[in-house]
């Protein structure tokens, strides 16, 4: 997962995307970026997915297995949407039961976020912009 995090972040940075938040889990990931060329970024993510699928399927002798389902983009409508998205991304490992506290997940921007915001700032953002039902069913593999 550490290697994938590096590849993902490098791919986004090479396209000039400003990475605002990210989280990688064993079966999916979330990123919040700022870019003026979203179609270009999505195309390069698709190429990255293709390369990694080929490599992983070859290593595991599972040619033809679908590794990636796709990417979706959402425009941030306002500050509330932006900050709720940050909270959603960082809380995703808790939501899926990988850790008890979001700041304990090593494959995310949580540590950097806490360094920038401080614990009090992060707590204030969490209270002001709760996730509530935000993202409900986005990453449910049964839907």
C-alpha atoms as a printed R data frame, in Angstrom:
    type eleno elety resid chain resno       x       y       z
1   ATOM     1    CA   UNK     A     1   0.000   0.000   0.000
2   ATOM     2    CA   UNK     A     2   2.904   2.301   0.681
3   ATOM     3    CA   UNK     A     3   4.139   1.832  -2.870
4   ATOM     4    CA   UNK     A     4   0.676   2.507  -4.282
5   ATOM     5    CA   UNK     A     5   0.388   5.705  -2.228
6   ATOM     6    CA   UNK     A     6   3.632   6.946  -3.760
7   ATOM     7    CA   UNK     A     7   2.525   6.063  -7.284
8   ATOM     8    CA   UNK     A     8  -0.875   7.713  -6.831
9   ATOM     9    CA   UNK     A     9   0.501  10.938  -5.380
10  ATOM    10    CA   UNK     A    10   3.261  11.117  -7.997
11  ATOM    11    CA   UNK     A    11   0.728  10.640 -10.810
12  ATOM    12    CA   UNK     A    12  -1.443  13.466  -9.458
13  ATOM    13    CA   UNK     A    13   1.502  15.793  -8.886
14  ATOM    14    CA   UNK     A    14   2.868  15.160 -12.403
15  ATOM    15    CA   UNK     A    15  -0.417  16.501 -13.769
16  ATOM    16    CA   UNK     A    16  -0.150  19.645 -11.661
17  ATOM    17    CA   UNK     A    17  -2.983  18.645  -9.342
18  ATOM    18    CA   UNK     A    18  -2.922  20.286  -5.928
19  ATOM    19    CA   UNK     A    19  -3.614  17.474  -3.484
20  ATOM    20    CA   UNK     A    20  -5.852  18.663  -0.631
21  ATOM    21    CA   UNK     A    21  -6.593  15.312   1.063
22  ATOM    22    CA   UNK     A    22  -6.133  11.625   0.324
23  ATOM    23    CA   UNK     A    23  -6.651   8.208   1.847
24  ATOM    24    CA   UNK     A    24  -5.761   4.766   0.491
25  ATOM    25    CA   UNK     A    25  -7.507   1.647   1.832
26  ATOM    26    CA   UNK     A    26  -6.927  -1.974   0.797
27  ATOM    27    CA   UNK     A    27  -9.775  -1.946  -1.746
28  ATOM    28    CA   UNK     A    28 -10.274   1.714  -2.747
29  ATOM    29    CA   UNK     A    29  -8.993   5.229  -2.335
30  ATOM    30    CA   UNK     A    30 -10.234   8.806  -2.111
31  ATOM    31    CA   UNK     A    31  -8.448  11.977  -3.168
32  ATOM    32    CA   UNK     A    32  -9.482  15.604  -3.094
33  ATOM    33    CA   UNK     A    33  -7.528  17.633  -5.607
34  ATOM    34    CA   UNK     A    34  -7.657  21.060  -7.159
35  ATOM    35    CA   UNK     A    35  -7.040  21.162 -10.895
36  ATOM    36    CA   UNK     A    36  -8.108  22.984 -14.017
37  ATOM    37    CA   UNK     A    37  -7.532  19.890 -16.175
38  ATOM    38    CA   UNK     A    38  -9.683  17.189 -14.588
39  ATOM    39    CA   UNK     A    39 -10.067  15.177 -17.806
40  ATOM    40    CA   UNK     A    40  -6.280  15.029 -18.191
41  ATOM    41    CA   UNK     A    41  -5.896  13.933 -14.567
42  ATOM    42    CA   UNK     A    42  -8.570  11.253 -14.999
43  ATOM    43    CA   UNK     A    43  -6.864  10.000 -18.170
44  ATOM    44    CA   UNK     A    44  -3.535   9.659 -16.359
45  ATOM    45    CA   UNK     A    45  -5.205   7.928 -13.413
46  ATOM    46    CA   UNK     A    46  -6.718   5.499 -15.931
47  ATOM    47    CA   UNK     A    47  -3.268   4.791 -17.363
48  ATOM    48    CA   UNK     A    48  -1.896   4.298 -13.857
49  ATOM    49    CA   UNK     A    49  -4.750   1.882 -13.080
50  ATOM    50    CA   UNK     A    50  -4.025  -0.035 -16.283
51  ATOM    51    CA   UNK     A    51  -0.296  -0.360 -15.574
52  ATOM    52    CA   UNK     A    52  -0.840  -1.449 -11.986
53  ATOM    53    CA   UNK     A    53  -3.608  -3.901 -12.919
54  ATOM    54    CA   UNK     A    54  -1.320  -5.511 -15.489
55  ATOM    55    CA   UNK     A    55   1.552  -5.743 -12.999
56  ATOM    56    CA   UNK     A    56  -0.540  -7.023 -10.092
57  ATOM    57    CA   UNK     A    57  -2.512  -9.522 -12.161
58  ATOM    58    CA   UNK     A    58   0.719 -10.843 -13.679
59  ATOM    59    CA   UNK     A    59   2.356 -11.220 -10.276
60  ATOM    60    CA   UNK     A    60  -0.713 -13.027  -8.926
61  ATOM    61    CA   UNK     A    61  -1.339 -15.000 -12.145
62  ATOM    62    CA   UNK     A    62  -4.867 -13.614 -12.446
63  ATOM    63    CA   UNK     A    63  -4.913 -12.116 -15.949
64  ATOM    64    CA   UNK     A    64  -8.291 -10.617 -16.783
65  ATOM    65    CA   UNK     A    65  -9.239  -9.865 -13.180
66  ATOM    66    CA   UNK     A    66 -10.787  -6.418 -12.778
67  ATOM    67    CA   UNK     A    67  -8.752  -4.424 -10.297
68  ATOM    68    CA   UNK     A    68 -10.235  -0.945 -10.767
69  ATOM    69    CA   UNK     A    69 -13.860   0.013 -11.238
70  ATOM    70    CA   UNK     A    70 -13.362   3.634 -12.224
71  ATOM    71    CA   UNK     A    71 -13.121   7.140 -10.913
72  ATOM    72    CA   UNK     A    72 -15.726   9.761 -10.223
73  ATOM    73    CA   UNK     A    73 -15.274  13.485  -9.937
74  ATOM    74    CA   UNK     A    74 -17.336  15.869  -7.927
75  ATOM    75    CA   UNK     A    75 -17.121  19.628  -8.036
76  ATOM    76    CA   UNK     A    76 -16.801  21.251  -4.612
77  ATOM    77    CA   UNK     A    77 -19.847  23.495  -4.388
78  ATOM    78    CA   UNK     A    78 -18.814  25.590  -1.376
79  ATOM    79    CA   UNK     A    79 -16.660  25.647   1.757
80  ATOM    80    CA   UNK     A    80 -19.060  23.359   3.624
81  ATOM    81    CA   UNK     A    81 -18.776  20.733   0.857
82  ATOM    82    CA   UNK     A    82 -14.974  21.088   0.795
83  ATOM    83    CA   UNK     A    83 -14.461  20.664   4.553
84  ATOM    84    CA   UNK     A    84 -17.022  17.853   4.868
85  ATOM    85    CA   UNK     A    85 -15.110  16.084   2.088
86  ATOM    86    CA   UNK     A    86 -11.821  16.510   3.968
87  ATOM    87    CA   UNK     A    87 -13.490  15.014   7.061
88  ATOM    88    CA   UNK     A    88 -15.015  12.183   5.025
89  ATOM    89    CA   UNK     A    89 -11.698  11.256   3.409
90  ATOM    90    CA   UNK     A    90  -9.751  11.255   6.655
91  ATOM    91    CA   UNK     A    91 -12.488   9.359   8.544
92  ATOM    92    CA   UNK     A    92 -12.819   6.629   5.875
93  ATOM    93    CA   UNK     A    93 -10.462   4.150   7.618
94  ATOM    94    CA   UNK     A    94 -12.605   4.438  10.772
95  ATOM    95    CA   UNK     A    95 -15.798   4.013   8.743
96  ATOM    96    CA   UNK     A    96 -14.448   0.763   7.299
97  ATOM    97    CA   UNK     A    97 -13.163  -0.511  10.648
98  ATOM    98    CA   UNK     A    98  -9.415  -0.386   9.979
99  ATOM    99    CA   UNK     A    99  -8.618   1.915  12.909
100 ATOM   100    CA   UNK     A   100 -10.396   3.450  15.882
101 ATOM   101    CA   UNK     A   101  -9.043   6.969  15.279
102 ATOM   102    CA   UNK     A   102  -8.624   8.512  11.825
103 ATOM   103    CA   UNK     A   103  -5.239   9.991  12.690
104 ATOM   104    CA   UNK     A   104  -3.866   6.458  13.260
105 ATOM   105    CA   UNK     A   105  -4.213   5.390   9.597
106 ATOM   106    CA   UNK     A   106  -0.760   5.629   7.971
107 ATOM   107    CA   UNK     A   107  -1.926   5.693   4.336
108 ATOM   108    CA   UNK     A   108  -3.517   9.129   4.245
109 ATOM   109    CA   UNK     A   109  -2.851  12.823   4.488
110 ATOM   110    CA   UNK     A   110  -4.077  12.830   8.112
111 ATOM   111    CA   UNK     A   111  -0.653  13.489   9.677
112 ATOM   112    CA   UNK     A   112   0.046  16.382   7.308
113 ATOM   113    CA   UNK     A   113  -3.447  17.762   7.896
114 ATOM   114    CA   UNK     A   114  -2.969  17.673  11.678
115 ATOM   115    CA   UNK     A   115   0.428  19.337  11.359
116 ATOM   116    CA   UNK     A   116  -1.143  22.172   9.358
117 ATOM   117    CA   UNK     A   117  -4.409  22.553  11.283
118 ATOM   118    CA   UNK     A   118  -3.379  21.487  14.782
119 ATOM   119    CA   UNK     A   119  -5.595  19.283  16.919
120 ATOM   120    CA   UNK     A   120  -7.841  22.175  17.937
121 ATOM   121    CA   UNK     A   121  -8.286  23.312  14.338
122 ATOM   122    CA   UNK     A   122  -9.055  19.779  13.144
123 ATOM   123    CA   UNK     A   123 -11.580  19.324  15.982
124 ATOM   124    CA   UNK     A   124 -13.240  22.630  15.063
125 ATOM   125    CA   UNK     A   125 -13.494  21.615  11.391
126 ATOM   126    CA   UNK     A   126 -14.926  18.216  12.423
127 ATOM   127    CA   UNK     A   127 -17.643  19.892  14.514
128 ATOM   128    CA   UNK     A   128 -18.444  22.668  12.018
129 ATOM   129    CA   UNK     A   129 -18.554  20.402   8.968
130 ATOM   130    CA   UNK     A   130 -19.828  16.966  10.058
131 ATOM   131    CA   UNK     A   131 -19.973  14.184   7.520
132 ATOM   132    CA   UNK     A   132 -23.363  12.855   8.717
133 ATOM   133    CA   UNK     A   133 -24.606  10.805   5.719
134 ATOM   134    CA   UNK     A   134 -21.995  12.268   3.368
135 ATOM   135    CA   UNK     A   135 -20.727   9.688   0.888
136 ATOM   136    CA   UNK     A   136 -23.335   7.105   1.874
137 ATOM   137    CA   UNK     A   137 -23.043   4.082  -0.428
138 ATOM   138    CA   UNK     A   138 -20.127   5.513  -2.462
139 ATOM   139    CA   UNK     A   139 -17.776   2.699  -1.671
140 ATOM   140    CA   UNK     A   140 -20.162  -0.122  -0.834
141 ATOM   141    CA   UNK     A   141 -19.072  -3.031  -3.092
142 ATOM   142    CA   UNK     A   142 -22.522  -4.630  -2.810
143 ATOM   143    CA   UNK     A   143 -24.306  -1.776  -4.611
